[in-house]
Amino acid sequence: MDRIQDVLASSTGQAGSTGMARAAQMLARPDALMGGGAAAGAAPASFANVLVDAIQGVQRAQSEASAVQKAYQQGDPEVGLETTMIAMNKASLSFQMLAQARNRVIAAYNEVMNMQV
């Protein structure tokens, strides 16, 4: 049980630094994209930068899950089944979140294109 708690604690500690976490924060506060939520003196984050960070975060999560899965299959004593499952689920959820963000952007684009001028 302690090992599971350690894995969960380490995975949540790393989640704050991923691009997906940043994208989730930006999608929750759209005014931050325009610089309204930025700290004084900090450059406002552009949507392109947020999107690139999100895609890179998904890619990192997927490559980490793949590496952990390989290590588990090769019998590495440092990697347990719970670590492997958490990494795989984290990669899956980050990909699903990116797909939902893409769907919302496409829906917003279609709505703007259908507006009458």
Secondary structure, DSSP 8 states (H G I E B T S, - for coil): -HHHHHHHHHHHHHHTTSHHHHHHHHHH-GGGGGTTTS-TT-----HHHHHHHHHHHHHHHHHHHHHHHHHHHTT-TT--HHHHHHHHHHHHHHHHHHHHHHHHHHHHHHHHHT---
